[in-house]
Amino acid sequence: MNKNILITGGTGLVGSKLTKVLIDKGYNVGILSRKKTANANVKCFFWDYTKNEIDINAIKFADVIVNLVGENISNKKWTKEQKLKIIQSRVKSVELLKSKFIELNKKDFDFISASAIGYYGTFTSDKLFYEDDDAGKDFLSDVVKKWENAVDELIPFANRVLKFRIGVVLSSNGGALPKMLNVTKKGIGSALGQGNQYMPWISLDDLVRLFVYSIENIQLKGVYNAVSPIHITNKEFMQVLAKSLQKPFFMPNVPEFVLKAMYGKMSSLLLYGSRVSSGKLVKTGFIFKDDLNAVLSKL
Ligand SMILES: NC(=O)c1ccc[n+]([C@@H]2O[C@H](COP(=O)([O-])OP(=O)(O)OC[C@H]3O[C@@H](n4cnc5c(N)ncnc54)[C@H](OP(=O)(O)O)[C@@H]3O)[C@@H](O)[C@H]2O)c1
């Protein structure tokens, strides 16, 4: 019998694509959402972690939970309130799930969670980061540490707990790419800041394939970096983007102070970055199919 997959944050960029792919593969899919009628094609279960409300039928339904919920980190400036929302939407939501696992004595399920490479800290270096490296010391590292700790609290309940530290997801439907595409289409593509910062990335198609792979390969557990093995700097990325749009690439780099004035502390996401290894994941047999040129021309 096909498994029941419950996706938290299933209406988002990754969740919508994953939902479609899982349905096509014959899985029964349900989503946990703050909107009661979020998607007509699947079972929709309501929750609101801010009020401690959740439809417990969602918990009863799930053989596998794919946890993708979280206030978007790059849509709004990082005010004090926004920072709290970014943390609580990840931590309190998992705590709410845990309280229901206890209440219903729920066992025998898999928990597969998104996490982020922000864990390692947002700065530029040539160091290659691996899963057992220490967490960084900035806001995003703090978010991810708290998020992963909350997820690890589920280990006593689930058959297995899995966390993917995801890099920048490339898709034309959302995330960082459409903003960069707009600039480059106008012929003003240029590197951001120093341009030498690394941009660990993964295509949306590869990431969705990875979630399906992790549902189907039950030997996977623990934490894995989910980034393409192809390392690229911001300057190289913007060059490939300009080339694939047949646009010139001659403008001087956008200075740091401009991005800082536009985005405040959030500008660190664009200005800094180190390399992250996906070697542990590749050793499990997972194959990244997309190279950057192919992704950009597809988009
Ligand atoms: N996209 C990336 O580049 C990237 C990179 C690294 C890690 N990740 C992580 O991967 C996960 C999925 O990413 P995504 O790009 O698909 O995210 P997304 O498009 O921003 O969607 C996240 C979903 O979470 C729910 N949500 C948003 N804010 C919330 C809040 N304040 N309280 C409760 N629920 C809230 C929403 O579902 P409802 O409105 O239906 O409730 C939303 O559809 C996220 O946890 C993200 O942090 C993403």
The ligand as an ORCA input file, in Angstrom:
! r2SCAN-3c Opt
* xyz 0 1
  N      13.935     28.197     -0.756
  C      15.205     28.174     -0.349
  O      16.126     28.707     -1.026
  C      15.571     27.474      0.948
  C      16.918     27.357      1.307
  C      17.254     26.723      2.502
  C      16.255     26.219      3.335
  N      14.949     26.341      2.963
  C      13.905     25.842      3.882
  O      13.112     24.862      3.234
  C      11.745     24.985      3.661
  C      10.854     25.125      2.439
  O      11.296     26.245      1.686
  P      10.330     27.031      0.688
  O      11.198     27.907     -0.151
  O       9.389     26.077      0.019
  O       9.518     27.949      1.721
  P       8.290     28.914      1.412
  O       7.967     28.954     -0.040
  O       8.584     30.221      2.085
  O       7.061     28.151      2.137
  C       7.035     27.832      3.480
  C       5.619     27.493      3.927
  O       5.593     27.597      5.359
  C       4.362     28.155      5.811
  N       4.657     29.366      6.581
  C       5.300     30.493      6.160
  N       5.402     31.389      7.147
  C       4.809     30.825      8.232
  C       4.559     31.270      9.564
  N       4.964     32.479      9.985
  N       3.910     30.439     10.405
  C       3.502     29.212      9.995
  N       3.673     28.747      8.737
  C       4.323     29.540      7.872
  C       3.535     28.533      4.568
  O       2.482     27.577      4.434
  P       0.931     27.944      4.723
  O       0.735     29.373      4.301
  O       0.179     26.974      3.877
  O       0.705     27.749      6.176
  C       4.554     28.457      3.422
  O       3.966     28.004      2.240
  C      11.678     26.205      4.590
  O      11.682     25.772      5.919
  C      12.960     26.963      4.281
  O      13.475     27.683      5.394
  C      14.577     26.949      1.795
*
